[in-house]
Amino acid sequence: MNLSISNIQFNKQRIWKSALIFLVLLGLGFSASAQRNGIAFTDIAASDGAGIIYRRGASAINATYDAFKRSQSTFTQAEIRTAPVKSRGAPGVAIFDFDLDNDLDIYVTNGPNRANSLYSNQLQERGEMRFIDVATTSVVGAFDQDSTGVCFGDIDNDGDADLLVLGNAEPNRLFENQGSSFINITNSSGIGGGNLTSVSCSMGDINGDGLLDVAVGNIFDLTDPRALTSAPVQLNQHNQLFINQGNNRFNEEAASRGFLDVHLPPGAPAGAPTISWAIAMVDIDLDGDIDIIHGDDQGSIPPAVLGGLDRGFVQVFENDGAGQFQNTTEARDLNQAGSWMGLSFADFDHSGTLDVFATNFGNQLFAGLTGTTDRSRYSEDSRWFLQRNNGTFSDREDTGLIHSPFGWGTSAADYDNDGDSDIIYHGGLDAGIGVVTSPGIILTNDGQGRFNRDSNALANSTDHQRRSVHGMAVGDLNDDGFIDIVSVSNFDIQSGIPLFPISPLGNREFDRDGAVVAAFNPANAQGTAFRWSGFVFDDGTLSVELNNGDNGNNWVVIDPLGTAGITSGGQVNRDGIGAVVRFTPNGMAPELRPILGGSSYASQDALIAYFGMGPATLGDVEILWPGGARNRLVNVRPGERITFPEIPCSIDDANDSDYETCVSEALDELVDAEILDEGERIRFLESALNS
């Protein structure tokens, strides 16, 4: 049965009832005023613009879902609960300069029998924003893979970024960059990982050897939704931790390093796996070593407060400095149950600590079912956790965040360059039994870690509410000092298909934004039988939204460079992944930006630290490198784009007699390697000595 939209008679009451049943099956500080700061985004990829012609093909399990929908004329609730999820796949996106031509390119994954895309930015070549898809000629098309997430990093410290592409129920693939093309080294590297469903990955050096290791977040077999609905741990798949041995070879060592010691609900067997949609390797406690955080899904199993059990947490694994991990989730007060799906990091309240934002299922759903906004019982709001000075986190659900839409990918970035970190997130739920949509959310920081919604910034761009967006990443694609947003959907909803509000309360911020499309509608008055709606959605799309930067705020760009193999004392991987950059504009509070080898959801931001300065005309940069060394550069001016190399001499040791010699010798080596010129050498030397 393939019904045309024009022939479908929609009954709002029946569809809304179906939507509520759909929500039951799945489970259970903002100001409403928009910020008028002059920032607006425009999607240059709309209508196949800027050379971007991307359509997300269906996942390998789509045929199973299609057969299920057509297998009988009506379905019971129990039968609907067995429908596969994410039949159109779980695409991710990465922003990086793969060909070292000083502009940022875009990699986006696709389904089987459609090549992934590597869009080469032509800004430097043509002087305009145009892209050419070179994935096939660059050997990263992965045509036969059901590709999901992606992350990148220079695994061999040869100066270019290598690419890890994850797969759905099949091995992951590692592509080594050869300068302008890649070679597939999966088999020799040992990083394939088996036939698991991997969604997100992140790179970072956990043992201080200057080589990037890789953490992979796994979930469950998407053809069996019982992992979400009725099996707390039995059907989940363990996460993986691949340790770089050098020469592009990896060993999987998750168990021996304590990475499988997850925080679990009472009664769960020790070491049982979770559903980890997002994963990040980040120095969360700023002690100079790389910790690991992953976001786990509560799913539709009720939490303990509603008579079930808690199983979805933002899990924190603290590094002891030698690459061994201890789970500190409960000790850090992050054992807050939720359906955590995407992660981003910044110092939202300028307290000097890294905070966490995590996307969630959306509290609209809980409110829609119960008619209550009582979050003392349970909250599935996307929200931020502020880190206290003692390392514990404060759950900011008390600041007015109510009924937030569903979320997957997220980035923390100063999109308006006013000197504090804002939040951007997207999400569309492809649950098999129905669809939940979100318009795309930008939250503007007031400078104190409280947020207002900017409903204008995306108002004249693409209608994201009709895109089931999954992966999202940010970077400055047009080189104007303001971050741009790239997002990918696994399918789009045609304009003729109606979207119905999720929340029947209808009078709170976001209530008008979250919407539902039921895949199955009631077939009788009793609500005991359901019929497939007949909806067939369009292929997913890639959105490339450029920031107009129209507010006059100043900015600087810092590109960290690890010097392992360049200087005699260099310890940090070439990309500087794992570093935390602090920027302090004169007269303003400091801002922190971690350099992440993958976070968000299935995606990775550009490996560049973008900082807004507001009206300030000078600022100081300080980098905490993996290993604990700190370097400083003072009197940075607006509009500067600075490659900041690791100097293996910490300002913490500035009073030692050999500090000046250490700095001078390292800077000489950087000049010899043509990383710095003589003027830059003098500038870094003066900053180091004045420290």
Residue, then its C-alpha position, 0 to 999 in steps of 0.5 A: m500500500n503506497l498512498s498518495i498524500s492527496n488521497i489520505q483523509f487526516n483525522k486530527q483526533r485519531i492521529w493525536k491519539s496515535a501519537l500519544i500511544f506512540l509516545v507511550l511505546l517509546g517511554l517517558g533557565f530559558s526565556a521565551s524571548a528571542q535574541r536580536n543580535g543580528i546573526a542569521f544563518t543561510d543554507i547554501a546547500a538548499s535546492d542543491g546549491a553550492g555544488i552540494i548534491y547529497r541524498r541519504g540512502a536508506s539503511a540496510i534494514n530499511a527493507t526489513y521495515d518495509a516488509f514489516k509495514r506491508s506484512q498485514s492490514t492491521f497491527t496490535q500495539a505489541e506488534i508495532r513495538t517490534a518495528p525496526v528503528k532508524s531504518r533510514g540510518a544514522p548519518g554523521v558529519a565531519i568538518f576538516d581540511f583533508d587536503l591542507d589547502n587552508d579551507l574546511d571540507i565536509y565529510v558526510t556518511n551515507g547508506p549502502n549502495r550510495a557513496n559517502s561524500l567528501y565535499s572539497n571546499q573551493l574557497q581557496e581555489r575559486g575565492e567563492m563558496r563552492f564544493i566538489d564531491v571527491a569522495t570516490t576519487s579520494v577512496v573514502g566513498a565506502f560505497d558498500q558500507d551502511s555508514t553511520g558516524v565519523c571522526f578524524g585525527d592524525i593517527d600517525n603524526d604525519g601532518d594530515a587527518d586520517l578518517l574513521v568511518l563507522g558501520n551499522a552491524e559491520p566493521n568500521r573502516l579506517f582511511e589513512n590520508q596520503g595528502s589528497s587521497f586516502i588508502n583503506i588500512t582497516n585490515s592491517s590496523g586492527i580497528g574494524g571492531g567486528n559486526l557491531t552497530s557503532v554510532s559515535c567515535s572520538m580520538g585522544d591520547i590516553n596514555g601520553d605517548g603522543l599517538l591518538d587512541v580511539a573510543v567507539g560508542n556502540i548501541f544494539d541491533l537496530t532490527d530488534p527494538r527490545a533493547l529500547t523497550s524491554a531489555p535493560v542490558q541484555l541486547n546492548q553492545h559493549n563500547q570499545l577502546f583502541i590503543n594506538q601501537g604505532n605504525n597505524r596498528f591498534n589493540e582493543e583494550a577497553a576491559s583491561r583499562g577499566f573502560l567497561d566498568v559502567h555505572l549500572p542500575p541495581g541488579a544489573p550484572a557487572g560489566a553489562p553494556t549500555i546504549s551509548w549514542a555519543i562519546a567524547m575524549v576530553d580533559i574534563d577535570l583539566d588535569g592534563d590527561i584525557d578522560i572519556i565521557h559517553g551518553d547513554d539511553q534510558g529508552s522507553i524503560p521507565p526510570a526508578v522514580l516512575g517504578g522502573l530502573d535508572r540505566g541512562f547516564v552521562q558516564v564519566f571515566e577519569n584517567d589516572g594519567a597512565g591510561q587506566f580509568q575509574n568510573t566517577t559518574e556517581a561521585r560527580d553527581l551525573n547519575q541523572a537518568g535520561s535518554w542522553m544522545g549528544l555531548s558538547f563541552a564549554d565553560f558556560d558560566h565562566s567559572g574556569t571549569l568545563d561544563v557539559f551539555a547533553t541532548n535528550f529525548g525532550n521533556q515535551l513527551f513526558a508532559g504530553l503524556t502526563g499533563t504535568t510539568d513536575r520535573s521533580r519526578y523525572s525530566e528528559d529535557s536536553r540541558w547543561f550540567l555546570q561543573r563545580n570547583n570540586g569536580t561535581f556537576s550541578d544539574r541545571e534543570d531548575t533554570g526554566l528549561i521545560h519541554s525542550p525538543f528532541g535532540w541528537g547532534t550538538s555543539a558548544a560555540d560562540y556563534d555570535n562572538d560576544g565572548d561566551s559559549d552558546i549551544i546549538y543542537h538538532g534532532g529528529l527521531d526515526a523510531g519505526i512506529g513514528v517520527v518526532t521532529s525538532p526545528g533546530i535550537i540555538l541557545t544564547n548564553d547570557g554570560q552567566g550560564r543561563f540561556n535565552r532562545d534565539s528563534n531568529a537566527l534560523a528563521n529564514s534558513t532551511d525548515h529543519q522541522r521537516r528534516s530528521v536531523h542526526g549528525m551536526a558539526v560546526g566550523d568556519l567554512n567561509d573564513d569570516g571568523f564566525i562559525d557555520i553549521v553543517s547538519v545531515s538528516n536521514f530522511d525529510i518529510q514532504s510539505g504535504i504531510p501534516l506535523f502535529p504538536i507533541s505537547p497538548l499543554g501548548n503554552r510554553e516555550f518549544d511547545r509549538d516546535g516539537a511535532v510528531v508524525a505517526a507511522f501507524n494510525p488507529a484502525n478502530a474506535q477502541g484503539t486496539a488495532f492500527r494501520w500503517s499511515g502510508f507515508v513514504f518520506d524523501d531521502g535525507t539532505l545535507s544542510v550547510e548554513l553560513n553565519n552572516g556575522d552581522n553584529g560587529n563583534n571581534w574574534v580570533v582563531i587559534d589552531p593548536l599544533g602538537t609537536a611530537g616528532i617536530t621538537s625534541g621535547g614535543q609530546v602532543n599529537r600533531d592535531g593538538i587533540g585533547a588540548v584545552v584553549r583558554f582565551t581572555p579578551n581584555g576586560m572580559a571573562p575567560e572562555l574555554r574551548p576543548i579540542l575534541g576528536g569527536s563528540s556531538y552525535a556521530s560527528q566532529d567539529a573542526l579542530i580549531a578554537y574559535f573565540g568571540m571578543g565582543p568589542a575587545t581589541l586585545g586578548d590573551v591565549e593559554i593552552l593546557w596541553p595533554g601531559g599538563a604543560r601550559n603555554r601562553l601568548v599575550n596581546v592577541r589582536p582581533g582577526e588574527r588566525i594563529t597556529f599555536p604550537e606546543i612548546p614543551c616547557s610549561i609556564d608553571d615552571a617559569n621560575d626554573s633556571d632551565y625554563e628560558t633555555c627550554v623555550s628558546e631551543a623549542l622555538d628554534e626547532l619550530v623555526d627550523a621546521e618552518i612552523l614559525d617564522e622569526g617574528e613569530r618566534i620572538r612573539f612566542l618567546e616574549s610571551a613565555l618569558n613574561s609569564 
